[in-house]
């Protein structure tokens, strides 16, 4: 082997050594749902509904934007409701951010750049980037925006205490799940062969296989669209402080929100805009974590 060949061999070996580091855990830890943006067809109507039904605290407001806070002693989550522009798709959830704790800007930035994610800074407290599917995702400090003191308000129907779970649709849910698990140190407990549960804080991140659809023109089955293609997460479910199954079902029916029993601790439904959501007992997460997966469910 001559010197040139030897140098090439060393270069190849060095490049190969980078791969395990890129695939290894970053040391970043997601601890809570930080914030997300809900694009609404009617800002005021949507704001008032989430305030009345889930007890979300109204914070900073602008003509086309409203901050809505919820959470409990475990942490605070901000839902930013944005008024859709003329002709813009709505309702939808256009981006999602995880809380990273402890936060160190340089460490987070380096971890994202190592994966060629081209992070875009949002103040000194966060970064936006695209995941492998093309979804816009953020990593932020827990004090990115501080929750204001609550103003006096009338009693709400329910009190949302956390985002129970969040569903993202993917053509390869397992590949996407592995990527999130590795980047954010998510605790995975089950894989049904259709979706997988990845825990952080009081929430579950659920990468899910796209649903098969029927082509209206041909009647043939075709692959459903991913969240990136739909430009929205599939849905966010809310844990409420006091969940009484019969009372929750009755209220959802009274409001024409199409309730469907999901489990004994949760209902599928829609919100004021017809956007898919769920109302859940806060015990659903620990109960689901202990439940063994059913193949192909």
C-alpha positions as CSV (number, residue, x, y, z in Angstrom):
1,X,0.0,0.0,0.0
2,X,1.5,3.3,-1.0
3,X,1.1,6.6,1.0
4,X,-1.8,7.8,-1.1
5,X,-3.8,4.6,-0.6
6,X,-3.0,4.7,3.1
7,X,-4.3,8.2,3.4
8,X,-7.5,7.3,1.6
9,X,-8.0,4.3,3.8
10,X,-7.6,6.5,6.9
11,X,-10.1,9.0,5.5
12,X,-12.7,6.4,4.8
13,X,-12.3,5.0,8.4
14,X,-12.6,8.5,9.8
15,X,-15.8,9.1,7.9
16,X,-17.3,5.8,9.0
17,X,-16.5,6.7,12.6
18,X,-18.7,9.8,12.3
19,X,-21.8,7.7,11.6
20,X,-22.2,6.2,15.1
21,X,-21.9,9.7,16.7
22,X,-24.6,11.0,14.4
23,X,-26.9,8.2,15.3
24,X,-26.1,8.2,19.0
25,X,-28.2,9.9,21.6
26,X,-27.6,13.7,21.6
27,X,-28.0,14.2,25.4
28,X,-31.0,16.5,24.6
29,X,-34.0,15.6,26.7
30,X,-37.6,16.7,25.8
31,X,-39.5,17.3,29.0
32,X,-42.8,19.0,28.0
33,X,-44.9,20.4,25.2
34,X,-43.5,23.9,24.8
35,X,-45.8,25.5,22.2
36,X,-47.5,25.1,18.8
37,X,-49.4,27.2,16.3
38,X,-53.0,26.5,15.5
39,X,-54.2,28.2,12.3
40,X,-57.8,29.1,12.7
41,X,-60.5,30.1,10.2
42,X,-61.9,32.5,12.9
43,X,-59.4,33.7,15.5
44,X,-61.9,35.2,18.0
45,X,-64.4,32.3,17.8
46,X,-61.6,29.7,18.3
47,X,-60.0,31.7,21.1
48,X,-63.2,32.0,23.0
49,X,-64.1,28.4,22.6
50,X,-60.8,27.0,23.9
51,X,-61.0,29.5,26.8
52,X,-64.6,28.4,27.7
53,X,-64.2,24.7,27.1
54,X,-60.6,23.9,28.2
55,X,-60.0,26.8,30.5
56,X,-57.1,28.0,28.5
57,X,-55.7,31.3,29.8
58,X,-55.7,34.2,27.3
59,X,-52.4,35.9,27.3
60,X,-50.7,38.2,24.7
61,X,-53.0,39.3,21.9
62,X,-52.6,41.0,18.5
63,X,-55.2,41.6,15.8
64,X,-54.4,38.2,14.1
65,X,-52.9,36.3,17.0
66,X,-53.7,35.1,20.5
67,X,-51.6,33.3,23.1
68,X,-53.6,30.6,25.0
69,X,-51.9,29.0,28.0
70,X,-52.7,25.7,29.8
71,X,-50.9,23.2,32.0
72,X,-50.4,22.4,35.7
73,X,-47.6,22.1,38.2
74,X,-45.8,19.8,35.7
75,X,-45.3,22.7,33.2
76,X,-46.9,25.2,30.9
77,X,-47.9,24.9,27.3
78,X,-48.6,27.7,24.9
79,X,-51.1,27.3,22.0
80,X,-50.6,30.2,19.6
81,X,-53.8,30.7,17.6
82,X,-53.2,32.5,14.4
83,X,-55.9,33.9,12.0
84,X,-55.7,32.2,8.7
85,X,-55.0,34.4,5.7
86,X,-57.4,34.6,2.8
87,X,-57.4,31.3,1.0
88,X,-55.1,29.7,3.5
89,X,-55.8,26.1,4.7
90,X,-57.5,26.1,8.1
91,X,-57.9,24.7,10.7
92,X,-54.5,23.0,11.1
93,X,-51.5,22.8,13.4
94,X,-48.6,24.1,11.4
95,X,-45.7,23.5,13.7
96,X,-44.8,22.0,17.1
97,X,-42.1,22.7,19.7
98,X,-40.7,20.5,22.5
99,X,-39.2,21.9,25.7
100,X,-35.6,20.9,26.3
101,X,-34.5,21.0,29.9
102,X,-31.8,21.7,30.8
103,X,-31.3,24.3,28.0
104,X,-28.0,25.2,26.5
105,X,-28.2,27.1,23.2
106,X,-24.8,26.0,22.0
107,X,-25.3,22.4,22.8
108,X,-28.7,22.3,21.1
109,X,-27.4,24.1,18.0
110,X,-24.4,21.8,17.7
111,X,-26.6,18.7,18.0
112,X,-28.9,19.9,15.3
113,X,-26.1,21.0,13.0
114,X,-24.3,17.6,13.4
115,X,-27.4,16.1,11.8
116,X,-27.4,18.7,9.0
117,X,-30.8,20.0,10.1
118,X,-30.0,23.7,9.4
119,X,-31.5,25.1,12.6
120,X,-33.0,28.6,12.5
121,X,-32.6,30.5,15.8
122,X,-35.7,32.0,17.5
123,X,-34.3,34.4,20.1
124,X,-31.7,32.8,22.4
125,X,-34.3,30.3,23.6
126,X,-35.1,28.1,20.6
127,X,-34.5,26.7,17.2
128,X,-36.8,25.7,14.3
129,X,-35.9,23.0,11.8
130,X,-37.4,20.2,9.6
131,X,-37.6,16.6,10.7
132,X,-36.9,13.8,8.1
133,X,-40.5,13.9,6.9
134,X,-40.5,17.7,6.4
135,X,-42.5,18.7,9.4
136,X,-41.5,21.9,11.1
137,X,-40.4,21.2,14.6
138,X,-38.8,23.3,17.3
139,X,-36.6,22.8,20.4
140,X,-37.0,25.5,23.1
141,X,-36.1,26.5,26.6
142,X,-39.0,26.2,29.1
143,X,-38.9,29.9,29.7
144,X,-39.0,30.8,26.0
145,X,-42.1,32.8,26.8
146,X,-43.1,33.2,30.4
147,X,-46.7,32.5,31.2
148,X,-48.4,35.7,32.5
149,X,-50.4,36.0,35.7
150,X,-53.9,34.8,35.2
151,X,-56.6,37.4,35.0
152,X,-59.9,36.8,36.7
153,X,-62.3,34.9,34.4
154,X,-65.5,32.9,34.6
155,X,-65.3,29.2,35.4
156,X,-64.5,27.0,32.4
157,X,-66.1,23.7,31.5
158,X,-62.9,21.7,31.9
159,X,-59.3,22.5,32.9
160,X,-56.7,21.3,30.4
161,X,-53.6,20.2,32.3
162,X,-51.4,18.9,29.5
163,X,-51.3,17.8,25.9
164,X,-52.1,14.2,26.4
165,X,-50.8,12.9,23.1
166,X,-49.8,14.3,19.7
167,X,-50.1,12.3,16.5
168,X,-47.9,12.8,13.5
169,X,-48.5,10.7,10.3
170,X,-45.6,9.2,8.3
171,X,-45.0,6.8,5.5
172,X,-42.4,5.1,7.7
173,X,-43.5,5.6,11.2
174,X,-40.8,3.4,12.6
175,X,-38.0,5.2,10.9
176,X,-39.4,8.6,12.0
177,X,-39.9,7.3,15.6
178,X,-36.3,6.1,15.9
179,X,-35.2,9.6,14.8
180,X,-37.2,11.4,17.4
181,X,-36.4,8.8,20.1
182,X,-32.7,9.3,19.5
183,X,-32.7,13.1,19.2
184,X,-34.9,13.8,22.2
185,X,-34.3,10.9,24.5
186,X,-37.9,9.9,24.3
187,X,-39.0,6.9,26.4
188,X,-40.7,4.4,24.1
189,X,-42.9,1.7,25.6
190,X,-44.8,0.0,22.9
191,X,-45.0,-0.5,19.1
192,X,-48.3,-1.8,17.7
193,X,-46.8,-2.1,14.1
194,X,-49.0,0.8,13.2
195,X,-47.8,3.4,15.7
196,X,-45.5,3.8,18.6
197,X,-45.8,5.6,22.0
198,X,-42.9,7.8,23.0
199,X,-43.2,9.5,26.4
200,X,-42.0,13.0,27.5
201,X,-43.3,14.8,30.5
202,X,-47.1,14.2,30.8
203,X,-47.4,13.7,27.0
204,X,-46.9,11.0,24.4
205,X,-45.5,11.7,20.9
206,X,-47.1,9.1,18.5
207,X,-45.5,8.6,15.1
208,X,-48.3,6.8,13.1
209,X,-48.5,5.1,9.8
210,X,-50.4,7.0,7.1
211,X,-54.0,5.7,6.7
212,X,-55.0,3.9,3.5
213,X,-57.5,5.9,1.4
214,X,-59.8,5.0,-1.5
215,X,-59.3,6.8,-4.8
216,X,-62.7,8.3,-5.6
217,X,-62.0,8.1,-9.4
218,X,-60.9,4.5,-9.5
219,X,-62.1,3.0,-6.3
220,X,-58.6,1.6,-5.7
221,X,-56.8,1.8,-2.4
222,X,-53.9,4.3,-2.2
223,X,-51.5,5.6,0.4
224,X,-52.8,8.3,2.7
225,X,-51.0,11.6,3.1
226,X,-48.3,12.3,5.7
227,X,-48.6,15.2,8.2
228,X,-45.9,17.0,6.1
229,X,-48.0,16.6,2.9
230,X,-51.2,17.7,4.8
231,X,-49.3,20.6,6.3
232,X,-50.7,19.7,9.8
233,X,-50.3,17.4,12.6
234,X,-53.1,14.8,12.8
235,X,-54.4,15.9,16.2
236,X,-53.6,17.0,19.7
237,X,-55.4,15.4,22.6
238,X,-56.0,17.2,25.9
239,X,-55.9,15.9,29.5
240,X,-58.4,17.5,31.7
241,X,-58.2,17.8,35.4
242,X,-61.5,16.0,36.2
243,X,-62.7,13.4,33.8
244,X,-66.1,11.8,34.4
245,X,-66.9,9.7,31.4
246,X,-70.7,10.1,31.3
247,X,-70.5,13.9,31.9
248,X,-67.8,14.4,29.2
249,X,-69.8,12.4,26.7
250,X,-73.0,14.3,27.4
251,X,-71.3,17.7,27.1
252,X,-69.6,16.7,23.8
253,X,-73.0,15.6,22.4
254,X,-74.7,18.7,23.6
255,X,-72.1,20.8,21.7
256,X,-72.4,18.6,18.5
257,X,-68.7,17.6,18.7
258,X,-69.2,14.1,17.4
259,X,-67.9,12.1,20.4
260,X,-66.8,8.6,19.9
261,X,-65.5,6.4,22.7
262,X,-61.8,5.8,22.4
263,X,-61.1,4.1,25.7
264,X,-62.8,4.3,29.2
265,X,-60.6,7.3,29.7
266,X,-60.9,9.2,26.5
267,X,-63.2,10.4,23.7
268,X,-62.5,11.2,20.1
269,X,-64.2,14.3,19.0
270,X,-63.8,17.6,17.1
271,X,-63.3,21.1,18.2
272,X,-65.3,24.2,17.3
273,X,-63.8,24.2,13.8
274,X,-64.3,20.5,13.1
275,X,-60.6,19.8,13.8
276,X,-60.0,16.4,15.1
277,X,-59.0,16.2,18.8
278,X,-59.6,14.2,22.0
279,X,-60.6,14.8,25.6
280,X,-58.8,12.5,28.0
281,X,-58.4,11.6,31.6
282,X,-54.9,12.6,32.9
283,X,-54.6,8.9,33.9
284,X,-54.8,7.8,30.3
285,X,-51.0,8.2,29.7
286,X,-49.9,6.0,32.7
287,X,-52.6,3.4,31.9
288,X,-51.7,3.3,28.2
289,X,-48.0,2.9,29.1
290,X,-48.7,-0.3,31.0
291,X,-51.0,-1.7,28.3
292,X,-49.3,-4.3,26.1
293,X,-49.5,-3.6,22.3
294,X,-51.8,-5.6,20.1
295,X,-50.2,-6.6,16.8
296,X,-51.4,-4.5,13.9
297,X,-53.9,-2.4,15.9
